[in-house]
């Protein structure tokens, strides 16, 4: 019987009392981390060398001395890197990004865990031991679930839960292996634990907003069942860092992106799904206005918003020469918004999803849509991600996602995208009472800003995809009215 099968019936042991990692531990791990960390999908500093590490916090969740075959180290490690040349020599390099690492420690790694290998420690307190990615190991994944279930406090780590959720013992863990900007473990097809890799101090929207929506009774967002935080009190690393959120696993749910691609490839209409997704988005936005304060954006706020969009466009044209011929037309999208603000036009702002696209949506077997992953764009500062913004920003992200799906076919299914965009806006209007298309200047500005971001991203990471946002840029810059469904 496999180890995972054994754990499906056995009771997971309670985590032992916390132990601080032995002095010198990080120094001994540094050669391994320099090689392993930059290769991870969730590492944000790709393209820049790591010059050093510093330990923010560390806890032995499962010490090797406890009689276990494997130990479990929880580390918050800051990776120090030089700035990119484009960031300017005068800029301060900053403290570096902080990453959450869960490291397994064994005398020898069994073959089934070979893909999780980080390396063999040559010196220090773990000399002669093998270190590996702990989330691949069911024994160690069990420790996290039991800590959440029992609301344990271990050193700087605090595990909390909502007692309305029944978290059973012995749920079989499996690591989600698809590429993500974080890491996820599914427990028994009942819960999914999302562990944030790049962490910052403050209220993470991926816990904050689903908790708020749960209290509002919004069914479109899975309610957090438990969460994991680090309470740090030092001057260098103050405050609470949200480390992970446990939510119900929507068994049998279809990823919105994969579903759209599948239906498109088979020539099936996606308009009904797009309309239902528009209604779900509006339900979430409406619930957020009940749960949290809203704001009014007047001329001063709009001028700052337009200034930011314009600066991003200027930086993008420097980074991607193919964008330069379209710059005047794209700039006009932002100028039109500035002109309306100068005339006294105002807009409402509220908390939103912040990074909405088809891949952030799940459709249940019953046909209901849910929105997930409220973290926002991890590359942006937390304070910016938590600022009230026009709902059109979320809508523009989804409209761009339909366009991306349409380009999975050659030639692109532009009529399919237009139909989906129109259906999504109509569905949104069914619930919100206001159709996003009735504010074309604001919608065009946000779509333009999103397309410019996509051009830079694709040029850096996926050059083969660059024609997708460039096609949108061409439409938005030359005949903007045709890009509004």
PyMOL commands that set and color helices and strands:
alter all, ss='L'
color gray80, all
select helices_A, chain A and resi 3-7+25-39+64-66+85-87+111-116+124-126+134-136+138-149+205-215+256-265+271-291+299-319+321-342+358-360+382-385+392-406+414-432+436-438+440-461+463-478+480-483
alter helices_A, ss='H'
color red, helices_A
select strands_A, chain A and resi 50-62+71-81+97-106+117-120+130-133+153-154+157-161+173-175+183-187+191-195+198-199+224-233+238-248+254-255+295-297+347-349+361-363+369-371
alter strands_A, ss='S'
color yellow, strands_A
deselect
rebuild
show_as cartoon
